[in-house]
Amino acid sequence: MTWNINGKHVLVTGGTSGIGRATAAQLASRGARVTITSRTLSTAQNIADELTTATGTQVEPAKLDLASLDAMRTFAWDISAELVASTA
């Protein structure tokens, strides 16, 4: 059985290293729109650039500090608004 992920938007927390990075790479290579997060935007940007080059699919970086409830709340509102705007 195959799973068509083409065009789906996937958020990968911890996408800058280890299994999260490998997951992000696989999802991007299968056609998903991938956003990876990191506590620092520069780290997310560097890894997103590497994954974009490796997969041929644009990987988007985002700043998210999972240790801060306020940061998570703000991130959730922002990404929700972005998704709604992109489907309108």
N, C-alpha and C positions, 0 to 999 in steps of 0.2 A: 504494500500500500504506500502511496506517495502522498505527501502533504503539500498543498500549494500555499506557500507563504508569500508568493509574489505580490508586492504592493502593500503588505501588512506593515504596520508600524510597531516595532518591538523596542522596549526600553530594557537595557541591560545594566543593572547596578553592578558595580565591581567589574566593569568591562575593560578595565585598563591592564589587568593581569590575570594570570592563571586560567581557571576554567571559564570565568566570565569573558575574558578576551577571546578564548577559543570559541565560545558560544557565539559571541558577536561576529566573529569572522565567518563562521559557518552560516549564520542567518543572513548576513550580507551577501555571501556568495550564492545563496539560494534565492536572492531577489527581494529580501525584506528591506524595509527602510529601518535602519538601526540607529538608535541613540544610545551612546554610552555615557556613564556618569563618573565623576570623580570629585573629591573634595576641592581640588584646584582645577580651574578651567584649562590652564596651560597643559597639565598632564593629560586631561581628556582630549584636548586638541591634538597633541603630539601622537597619541595612540590612534585617534580617529583618522589622522592623515596617513599613518602607516597601514591601517586596515583598509582604507579607501584605495591606496596604491595596490595592496595585495589582492583585494577582491574585485576591483573595478566597479564597485558600488559605493556611492557616497555614504560614509558613516558620520553621524553628527555628534559633536561633543556637548556636554551639559555639566554645569556645576551643581553638585548635590552633596550636602553634608548629612549623612544618615544619623549622626549623633545629635542633631538639632531638630526638634519637632517643628519649630518655626520655619526652619529651612525646608523641611519636607512639605509642610503645608503650602508654603509659597511656591515651591517647585510644582506641586500637584496642580495648583490653580493655573500656573503659567503654562504647563504642558497641556492641560485640558483646554485652555483657551486657544492654544496653537492648533490643537487637533480639530477643534470645532471650526476654526477659521479656515483650515486647509480642506475641509470637506464641504464648505459652503460654496 
